[in-house]
Amino acid sequence: FKFVGITEEWDLSICLFHAMFGGPCHSNELQNIRPGSSKSTHEPYDTSELMGFRDVSDGLLYEEGLRIFRNNLEIYRVNRSNCAHLCAKASAKYTNLLTYSTNLSSGAACPNIWAGMWFATWTLAPISIAILAFLSLMAQCTQPGPVASPKEACSDERRMEECVRVPLPLFVFGIAGNLMLMVNFTFMMPKSADVTEHAGGDASFSGLVIGAYGVGSAIAVPLMIHWSRHSYRAAFIFMATTAMLGNTAYAGASTFPIAHAKWFLSFSRMFCGLEGGVIIVIVSAFLKSSSGIAKTSAIADLVFAASVGLLLGPQLANFAGFLLPNMATEVSSALIMAAVAVCFGICVWSFLPDPKMEVGCSPAATDATEPNVQAAFLSLVLNCMVNFVKFSQRLAWEAGFLLLMERKHHCDVATVSILMPIPIIGLMCLPLFSGPLQKHFGTIGFIHIMDVAQLIGILIMMFCNAFAFSSTVIFMMGSVVFYTSNMAQSIPYTPLLSRFAIESHQVFNLETSTGIQWTFSFFGYCLGPVTVRVLLDYCMQEEIVAVCLLLTSVPFFVGQKMCLSKLKSYL
């Protein structure tokens, strides 16, 4: 039989039909258009009149039909969770299909937005309180002393000009590697909810699939700290290998039985995330091989590369669909990234010196006195919390935006892939204004300007539905302001690691400090998407995303000000 449906599973049968043969799902398909005159309720028929009779032949036929039906449900990844989404418009009228979630299936607005915001506030309150309490405690318990200003090991002007620049091979592979990391992280996000639901999960679980990448990156931290001291080349080759294997596994996740597919999806993304730890090696190398304003420019170039990767990642699904039209886009995208990883690994093997490139010159050693150790400790704490909060916010915005566009506004993958990178366009200008801005206003002034810009962006997003103009356009405008300023804060903060580094110290040397800082970033990778998708599962509104960002920003800004006041004389 081409198709077998089960009458008592009518809604599921309709969804399976459209999953197998395509076409829109209409409301009349879910309606009983020929009700019997003797039975109008949904209660089962009374079979007592049969007096125990069972038609053996008919029973065998039914059992075979049920077997085919269940087998097709597994093959085409149809379940009650994604069934509501497949027939979203029809199910909005005939609610017997909504066994999963009214908000997610129909894309309807939250019945009471204030209830949704109150729920988000209570959910995030412990995190907000913990951020403020931790930073306040650290600021009160440390008494930083004077830290020696970095002195270059170069003497003459020509040598000084050479030493402030990152060596060209390292710069090229560092920029290319960071770009590839961001493409690899974001290419699966536009279809993450659908792919997860086809694998037997739900929208909340799709946040875990996205966040699994950060778990893998955190696991790789000790190895990356080691390689940042001994072999940049080995770190890049490891990155290429894990990206190739992880993406191949992600592409093959669709072949797994439905009972295990969602867990294999998470595992494949976690394995792929092992590559993410290489950012520790890249940042350490750039900080050690540059100085002065060139250090700020080097970090700005890394952020620029990341922004290009964030722009290209969502577009990969469209490109993959054009290049490999006979494959599912999530499969073809993953295979393309696996091929890119192989090419990157070959280039590293051929052109990057081994074992570790000698960098130009480094800052003079800072003595491990108690005041200096406390200054290094407070600087590390501040950097860790900056990365944790900022990365969790960025990932919360990305995961929340994708789900809103798909479920509330019913945008297809191509449209979402075009819309998602728009807020990232502002990052393309970072190399132009970051250096002059920090030179004119100083480190603390730069940070506070970005803080104000973030709050403005969040408030615009929060009140996007209050305008008569399109709420989506207003939300995107606020997102541009927020995302650009949020990501720009890494530019003044990252160089602080080398400024306060104590190379003779076991913890506060540059490589270990960078590793600890990025470990907190990877935790943010995981927390952000999981939290926002759980909250949107409760109330599918843009204000919920804005509340998430606001409740983590305000306590962080207060705690940050306390810490910076202790370090102000050295900045």
Buried (B, 14 or more C-beta within 10 A) or exposed (E): EEEBBBEEBBBBBBBBBBBEEEEEBEEEBBEEEEEEEEEEEEEEEEEEEEEEEEEEEEEEEEEEBBEBBEEBBBEBBBBBBBBBBBBBBBBBEBEEBBBBBBBBBBBBBBEEBEEBBEBBBEBBEEBBEEBBEBBBEBBEEBEBEEBEEBEBEBEEEEEBEEBBBBBEBBBBBBBBBBBBBBBBBBBBBBBBBBBBBBBBBBBBBBBBBBBBBBBBBBBBBEBBBBBBBEBBBBBBBBBBBBBBBBBBBBBBBBEBEBEEBBBBBBBBBBBBBBBBBBBBBBBBBBBBBBBEEBBBBBBBBBBBBBBBBBBBBBBBBBBBBEEBEEBBBBBBBBBBBBEBBBEBBEBBEEEBEEEBBEBBBBBEEBEBEEBBBBBBBBBBBBBBBBBBBBBBBBBBBBBBBBBBBBBBBEBEBBBBBBBBBBBBBBBEEBBEEBBEBBEEBBBBBBBBBBBEBBBBBBBBBBBBBEEEEEBBEBBBBBBBBBBBBBBBBBBBBBBBBBBBBBBEBEEBBBBBBBBBBBBBBBBBBBBBBBBBBBBBBBBBBBBBBBBBBBBBBBBBBEBBBBBBEBBEEBB
